Amino acid sequence: MKNILYSIAFLSLVTSCTQTKTTIETTDTDVVTKINTVATDSSTSKVMYVEEVLECVDLQGLEKKYGAKNIVKIDSIESGEGSFETTKLYGNTNKEVDIYWQDGHKFKQIQDVVIKGRLDENAKLKKNSPWVSKLGLRLGMKMSEVIALNGKTFTITGIGWDLGGNVVSWEGGKLANKNANVRFNDYSDNMGGLKESEYSSISGDREFDTKHPAIQKLNPTVDEFSIYKTFEITPELGQKMTKEVEKKQNKR
């Protein structure tokens, strides 16, 4: 049942949301200063805020702000829960963005803006993305930095599987109710120095608080984050998603 509930939450982020516009602002000058400093250090000439993509609202807005030549209108993403149609911004560059549309309002209402890390020839995470969130999130952050940003530890899924390393709950911290998703991954060598038993305790289909000593020692890296619009799941949509998830799980 936990798998189904978690999968429903995941699907809801890529299939449905309300029409309410989400505007995220920050008055923390320290966060803004740090964002700009990090962007400069990673050889990026200009900071780009992911919230500004969300605020474009529709395809026309995206084309007006970023240029039609930089947009692939129809693309697809493969995940552990299936294939999802997206729109790609700045594809195959360090500025690549995946954009999901509200279910039933394709190209008319942006629902989720996802920034995914790219790997170098050694399968290590590149840290040259210009995209940041006004909340202070960026690719390449260590878990300890996100804990500090949230003001407390939070709950994530075990690493090393399709839905691994995802934040399940911010546990009432500063990032709670900010419409932000974050995924962590391990890019260390030799399991970050952990024993096999320690690594196993934070791997696979499980949930735990980031105060767990093994995950604290590993201190994984943010390799994906997104900002999305608040969404509502009607009883009809909920039943539909449940059936879709159960159907996919039965095929495994």
C-alpha positions as CSV (number, residue, x, y, z in Angstrom):
1,M,0.0,0.0,0.0
2,K,2.9,2.4,0.8
3,N,4.2,1.9,-2.8
4,I,0.8,2.7,-4.2
5,L,0.4,5.8,-2.1
6,Y,3.8,7.1,-2.9
7,S,3.3,6.4,-6.6
8,I,0.0,8.3,-6.5
9,A,1.8,11.3,-5.1
10,F,4.4,11.1,-7.8
11,L,1.8,10.7,-10.6
12,S,-0.2,13.6,-9.2
13,L,2.8,15.9,-9.7
14,V,3.0,15.0,-13.4
15,T,-0.7,14.8,-14.1
16,S,-2.8,17.3,-12.2
17,C,-2.8,20.7,-10.4
18,T,-5.1,23.7,-9.9
19,Q,-5.2,26.9,-11.9
20,T,-3.9,28.9,-8.9
21,K,-0.7,30.7,-9.8
22,T,2.1,30.0,-7.4
23,T,4.6,32.9,-6.8
24,I,7.5,32.2,-4.6
25,E,9.5,35.0,-3.2
26,T,12.4,35.2,-0.8
27,T,13.4,38.1,1.4
28,D,16.5,36.3,2.7
29,T,19.4,38.3,1.2
30,D,21.9,35.7,2.4
31,V,20.2,33.1,0.3
32,V,20.2,35.3,-2.8
33,T,23.8,36.2,-2.3
34,K,24.8,32.6,-1.9
35,I,22.9,31.6,-5.0
36,N,24.7,34.2,-7.1
37,T,28.1,33.2,-5.6
38,V,27.5,29.6,-6.4
39,A,26.5,30.3,-10.0
40,T,29.7,32.4,-10.5
41,D,31.9,29.7,-9.0
42,S,30.4,27.1,-11.3
43,S,31.5,29.1,-14.4
44,T,27.9,30.2,-15.1
45,S,27.6,33.7,-16.3
46,K,24.0,34.3,-15.3
47,V,21.7,32.9,-12.6
48,M,18.4,31.6,-13.9
49,Y,15.4,31.2,-11.5
50,V,13.2,28.2,-12.0
51,E,10.2,30.1,-10.7
52,E,10.3,32.3,-13.7
53,V,9.7,29.3,-16.0
54,L,6.6,28.4,-13.9
55,E,5.4,32.0,-14.1
56,C,5.3,31.8,-18.0
57,V,2.0,29.9,-17.5
58,D,1.7,28.5,-21.1
59,L,3.6,27.6,-24.2
60,Q,3.2,31.1,-25.6
61,G,4.7,32.6,-22.5
62,L,7.6,30.2,-22.7
63,E,8.3,31.1,-26.3
64,K,8.1,34.8,-25.6
65,K,10.5,34.7,-22.7
66,Y,13.0,32.0,-23.9
67,G,12.5,31.9,-27.6
68,A,10.7,29.2,-29.7
69,K,14.0,27.9,-31.1
70,N,15.0,26.8,-27.6
71,I,11.9,24.8,-27.0
72,V,11.0,21.2,-28.0
73,K,7.2,21.2,-27.7
74,I,6.8,17.5,-27.3
75,D,9.3,15.3,-25.6
76,S,9.0,12.3,-23.2
77,I,10.5,11.2,-19.9
78,E,10.9,7.6,-18.9
79,S,10.6,6.8,-15.2
80,G,9.9,3.9,-12.9
81,E,6.2,4.7,-13.2
82,G,6.1,4.8,-17.0
83,S,6.5,7.3,-19.8
84,F,5.4,10.9,-19.4
85,E,5.1,13.6,-22.1
86,T,7.0,16.8,-21.4
87,T,8.2,20.0,-23.1
88,K,11.9,20.5,-23.2
89,L,13.6,23.9,-22.7
90,Y,17.3,24.2,-23.8
91,G,17.5,20.5,-24.5
92,N,20.9,18.8,-24.3
93,T,22.6,21.8,-22.7
94,N,23.6,22.7,-19.2
95,K,20.4,24.8,-19.1
96,E,18.1,21.8,-19.9
97,V,14.6,22.0,-18.2
98,D,11.7,19.5,-18.3
99,I,8.3,21.1,-18.2
100,Y,5.1,19.1,-17.3
101,W,1.6,20.4,-18.2
102,Q,-1.5,20.3,-16.2
103,D,-3.6,17.3,-17.1
104,G,-6.3,18.4,-19.6
105,H,-4.6,21.7,-20.2
106,K,-1.5,20.7,-22.3
107,F,0.5,23.8,-23.4
108,K,-1.9,26.0,-21.6
109,Q,-1.0,25.6,-18.0
110,I,2.5,24.7,-16.7
111,Q,2.3,22.4,-13.7
112,D,5.8,21.3,-12.8
113,V,9.3,22.6,-13.8
114,V,12.1,20.0,-13.2
115,I,15.8,20.6,-13.2
116,K,17.8,17.4,-13.6
117,G,21.6,17.0,-13.2
118,R,23.7,15.9,-16.1
119,L,26.6,13.5,-15.9
120,D,30.2,13.9,-17.2
121,E,32.2,11.2,-18.9
122,N,33.1,9.7,-15.5
123,A,29.4,9.5,-14.4
124,K,29.9,12.3,-12.0
125,L,27.3,15.1,-11.6
126,K,28.1,18.3,-13.5
127,K,27.6,21.4,-11.4
128,N,27.4,24.0,-14.1
129,S,23.7,24.4,-14.3
130,P,22.6,28.1,-14.0
131,W,19.2,27.1,-12.7
132,V,18.4,27.8,-9.0
133,S,15.3,28.3,-6.9
134,K,14.6,31.5,-5.0
135,L,14.2,29.1,-2.0
136,G,18.0,28.5,-2.2
137,L,17.9,25.1,-3.9
138,R,20.4,24.2,-6.6
139,L,21.9,21.1,-8.2
140,G,25.0,19.8,-6.5
141,M,24.0,20.8,-3.0
142,K,24.9,18.4,-0.2
143,M,22.1,17.0,2.0
144,S,23.6,18.9,5.0
145,E,23.1,22.2,3.1
146,V,19.5,21.4,2.4
147,I,18.9,20.4,6.1
148,A,20.4,23.8,7.0
149,L,18.1,25.5,4.4
150,N,15.1,23.7,5.8
151,G,16.1,24.5,9.4
152,K,15.6,20.8,10.5
153,T,16.0,17.3,9.2
154,F,13.3,15.8,6.9
155,T,12.1,12.4,5.6
156,I,13.4,10.8,2.3
157,T,13.1,7.5,0.6
158,G,16.0,5.0,0.5
159,I,18.5,5.6,-2.3
160,G,19.4,3.4,-5.2
161,W,16.0,2.7,-6.9
162,D,13.5,4.4,-9.2
163,L,11.9,6.6,-6.5
164,G,15.0,6.7,-4.3
165,G,16.4,9.7,-2.6
166,N,13.2,11.8,-2.9
167,V,12.0,14.0,-0.1
168,V,8.7,12.7,1.3
169,S,8.1,15.3,3.9
170,W,9.9,18.5,5.0
171,E,8.6,17.8,8.5
172,G,7.3,21.3,9.1
173,G,10.6,23.0,8.1
174,K,11.1,26.2,6.2
175,L,10.7,24.4,2.9
176,A,7.3,22.9,3.9
177,N,4.4,24.1,1.8
178,K,6.8,25.8,-0.7
179,N,5.9,23.5,-3.6
180,A,9.4,22.2,-3.9
181,N,10.6,18.6,-4.7
182,V,14.2,17.5,-4.2
183,R,16.0,14.2,-5.0
184,F,19.3,13.1,-3.6
185,N,21.8,10.6,-5.1
186,D,25.1,9.1,-4.2
187,Y,28.0,10.2,-6.4
188,S,30.7,9.2,-3.9
189,D,33.4,6.6,-4.5
190,N,33.3,3.3,-2.5
191,M,29.8,4.0,-1.0
192,G,31.1,7.1,0.7
193,G,33.2,5.1,3.1
194,L,30.1,3.3,4.6
195,K,30.1,-0.4,5.5
196,E,27.8,-2.5,3.3
197,S,25.4,-3.0,6.2
198,E,25.3,0.8,6.7
199,Y,24.7,1.4,3.1
200,S,21.9,-1.2,3.0
201,S,20.1,0.5,5.9
202,I,19.5,3.6,3.7
203,S,18.9,1.9,0.4
204,G,15.8,0.6,-1.3
205,D,12.1,1.0,-0.7
206,R,12.0,2.5,2.7
207,E,11.6,5.9,4.3
208,F,13.7,7.5,7.1
209,D,14.6,10.8,8.7
210,T,17.8,12.4,7.4
211,K,19.1,12.4,11.0
212,H,19.9,8.7,10.3
213,P,23.7,8.4,11.0
214,A,24.4,6.5,7.8
215,I,22.8,9.0,5.5
216,Q,24.4,11.8,7.5
217,K,27.8,10.2,6.9
218,L,27.1,9.6,3.2
219,N,25.8,13.2,2.8
220,P,24.3,12.6,-0.7
221,T,24.0,15.2,-3.4
222,V,21.0,17.0,-5.0
223,D,20.8,15.8,-8.6
224,E,17.2,16.9,-9.3
225,F,14.8,19.5,-7.9
226,S,11.5,21.0,-9.1
227,I,9.0,23.8,-8.4
228,Y,5.4,23.1,-9.0
229,K,1.9,24.5,-8.7
230,T,-0.4,23.5,-5.9
231,F,-2.7,20.7,-7.1
232,E,-6.0,19.2,-6.0
233,I,-7.0,15.5,-6.6
234,T,-10.7,15.0,-7.2
235,P,-12.2,11.7,-6.1
236,E,-12.6,10.8,-9.8
237,L,-8.9,11.6,-10.6
238,G,-7.8,9.8,-7.5
239,Q,-9.5,6.6,-8.5
240,K,-8.1,6.9,-12.0
241,M,-4.6,7.3,-10.8
242,T,-4.9,4.4,-8.3
243,K,-6.0,2.1,-11.1
244,E,-3.1,3.3,-13.3
245,V,-0.6,2.7,-10.6
246,E,-2.0,-0.8,-9.7
247,K,-2.0,-1.7,-13.4
248,K,1.7,-0.8,-13.8
249,Q,2.7,-2.5,-10.6
250,N,0.9,-5.7,-11.6
251,K,3.0,-5.8,-14.8
252,R,6.2,-5.9,-12.8
